[in-house]
Amino acid sequence: MKVLRVKITDEAANVVEQLRTKNGDLMFHQSGGCCDGSSPMCYPKGEFMVGSSDVWLGEIAGCDFFMAKDQFEYWKHTELTIDVVKGRGASFSLEIPLGLRFVTRSRLFTDEETQNLIETRGKRHANILLEILMLSGRPKPHLKPTDICRT
């Protein structure tokens, strides 16, 4: 059985559902920025542009979860659990007006878990890039995701 890299608590998943009802499909991104920039942030899907310097870690509560590649280098040996706490962060994340903020809790993977980790998805990211190209009116039907991103 594959081991998930990112999980979410029930309380945080309930907040995601509340945000989804108001904002539609959502996504998460955790950058390597300072202060609250290194906290997980929730955005309407597509409002935060992911790029080649981002890594897809998995899905939580029906939302894709991305992390900046340089940040991932620090966290790749840990299971991440997204939780929610009371308090206002200094970010553009959707939960802030609710007086809440998402936080990341972590623990190191065991040796056995490390051998069975879910893959990060560069190819999934390439599918997203390919979709953006298609939607931009510049279709590239001859391209495959592996032509854009090989990870």
C-alpha positions in Angstrom: 0.0 0.0 0.0 1.3 3.4 -1.0 1.9 5.9 1.9 0.4 9.4 1.5 2.7 12.4 1.8 0.0 14.8 2.9 -3.1 14.2 5.0 -5.7 16.5 6.6 -7.5 16.4 9.9 -11.3 16.1 10.1 -11.6 19.6 11.5 -9.5 21.1 8.7 -11.5 19.0 6.1 -14.7 20.5 7.5 -13.3 24.0 7.0 -12.3 23.1 3.4 -15.9 22.0 2.8 -17.2 25.3 4.1 -14.8 27.2 1.8 -15.7 25.0 -1.2 -19.4 25.8 -0.7 -18.6 29.5 -1.0 -15.7 29.5 -3.5 -16.0 26.4 -5.7 -13.1 24.0 -6.4 -10.0 24.7 -4.3 -6.3 24.0 -4.2 -3.5 24.3 -1.6 0.0 25.6 -2.0 2.8 25.8 0.6 5.7 28.0 -0.5 9.1 28.5 1.0 8.4 32.2 1.8 9.0 33.8 5.2 6.4 34.2 7.9 3.0 33.0 6.9 4.3 32.3 3.4 5.6 29.0 4.6 2.1 28.0 5.8 -0.3 26.0 3.7 -2.6 28.4 1.8 -5.9 27.6 0.3 -7.0 29.3 -3.0 -9.8 28.9 -5.5 -8.5 26.4 -8.0 -6.6 28.1 -10.7 -6.1 31.4 -8.9 -2.6 30.5 -7.8 -0.4 29.6 -10.8 1.8 26.6 -10.1 5.0 26.3 -12.1 8.0 24.1 -12.7 9.3 25.0 -9.3 6.3 23.4 -7.6 5.8 19.8 -6.6 2.4 18.1 -6.4 2.3 16.0 -3.2 -1.2 14.6 -3.3 -4.8 15.5 -2.7 -6.5 16.4 0.6 -10.2 16.8 1.0 -10.6 16.8 -2.8 -8.0 19.5 -3.3 -4.6 19.3 -5.0 -1.7 20.1 -2.7 1.4 21.7 -4.1 4.6 22.7 -2.4 7.5 24.9 -3.7 10.3 22.5 -4.8 12.9 24.1 -2.5 10.6 23.8 0.5 9.9 20.1 -0.5 13.6 19.4 -0.2 13.2 20.2 3.6 9.9 18.3 4.0 10.3 15.3 1.7 11.2 12.9 4.6 8.0 13.9 6.6 4.4 13.1 6.6 2.5 16.4 6.5 -0.9 16.8 8.2 -2.8 19.9 7.4 -4.7 21.1 10.5 -6.6 24.3 11.4 -6.3 26.6 14.4 -7.9 29.7 15.7 -6.2 32.9 14.9 -5.6 35.1 11.9 -2.6 34.6 9.7 -1.1 37.3 7.5 -1.9 35.7 4.1 -4.4 35.6 1.3 -5.6 32.1 2.2 -9.4 31.7 2.1 -9.8 30.7 5.7 -8.4 33.9 7.2 -11.7 35.8 7.2 -13.2 33.0 9.4 -10.6 33.8 12.1 -8.8 30.5 11.3 -5.6 29.5 9.7 -4.3 26.3 8.2 -1.1 24.9 9.7 1.2 22.0 8.8 2.1 19.4 11.4 4.7 16.8 10.5 6.4 13.6 11.6 9.3 11.7 10.0 8.4 8.8 7.9 9.7 5.4 9.1 12.2 3.5 6.9 9.4 1.2 5.8 7.1 4.1 4.9 9.9 5.8 2.9 10.0 2.7 0.7 6.3 3.0 -0.1 5.7 6.7 -0.6 3.3 8.0 -3.2 5.1 9.5 -6.1 5.3 13.3 -6.4 3.6 14.1 -9.7 5.6 16.0 -12.1 3.6 14.4 -14.9 0.3 15.6 -13.3 1.8 19.1 -13.2 2.6 18.7 -16.9 -1.0 17.7 -17.6 -2.0 21.0 -15.9 0.5 23.0 -18.0 -0.8 21.2 -21.1 -4.4 22.1 -20.2 -3.4 25.8 -19.7 -1.8 25.8 -23.2 -4.9 24.3 -24.7 -7.2 26.8 -22.9 -5.0 29.8 -23.9 -5.9 29.3 -27.5 -2.5 28.0 -28.4 -3.2 24.2 -28.8 -0.3 21.9 -29.0 -2.0 18.6 -29.8 1.3 16.9 -30.6 2.6 17.4 -27.1 2.3 14.9 -24.4 2.8 15.7 -20.6 6.2 14.0 -20.7 7.3 16.5 -23.4 6.8 19.3 -20.9 8.0 17.9 -17.6 10.1 14.8 -17.0 9.9 13.9 -13.3 
